[in-house]
């Protein structure tokens, strides 16, 4: 046993040394590459709380050195409610959902390793108490994504290869009301899987599943599970999607969408 541990330590140090050398030998770039999503979706069961939601996400790759890179990101989600039976559209003033993110990545084909932070906040809009709810966390994750999606002149069912997806562990630190208000999360698990169903020329159909598990300070837990069927048209610059989404389960202590179904469109670039 005394010989085994030094062997592990030696291998770890060699790996760290090789990664450091590869980084130092790589050129430094500031690509300023932007990726993002713009979407809107409408709920079938409309109410004052749920009618049409909109979401905008953008990430900028600021720095790259070999396999290592650094990103900054921002997302903003808005909420509207009320049914078609009313001529008045209701804007949910308790409906500004922001997320500020910084992310460090290391490309290890076919995986992408990442360390990132989220500052997630829900702000009252046009109200005296604007700091409604917020939370900060540190997340470790891995992404598996096909870098070159296949285009085919023939219809292909269930294209070969692994599904795309990602997985993250979240830790809500530092502690205290300064860093978390309105929530009692201790740690969390997040995952997303994308299954391609059929492709033809630039068209693609498939299914996605997303799950979030939250573990609370008091020993309790909550979760959100979302399934989606989508149809997409892809180009080298990005893609356009329409989707049908259902929330199978949602026991989070705020803004539960359990049992809700919506349809929407999104642009991905």
Secondary structure, DSSP 8 states (H G I E B T S, - for coil): -HHHHHHHHHHHHHHHHHHHHHHHHS-EE---EEEEEEEEEEESS--SS-SEEEEEEEEEEEEEETTEEEEEEEEEEEEEE--TTSSS-EE-TT-EEEEEEEEEEEEETTEEEEEEEEEEEEE-SSSS----EEEEEEEEEEEE--SS---EEEEEES-SS--EEEEEEEE--S-STTTEES--EEEEEEEEEEEEEEEEETEEEEEEEEEEEEEETTS-EEEEEEEEEEEEEEETTEEEEEEEEEEEEE--SSS--TT-EEEEEEEE-
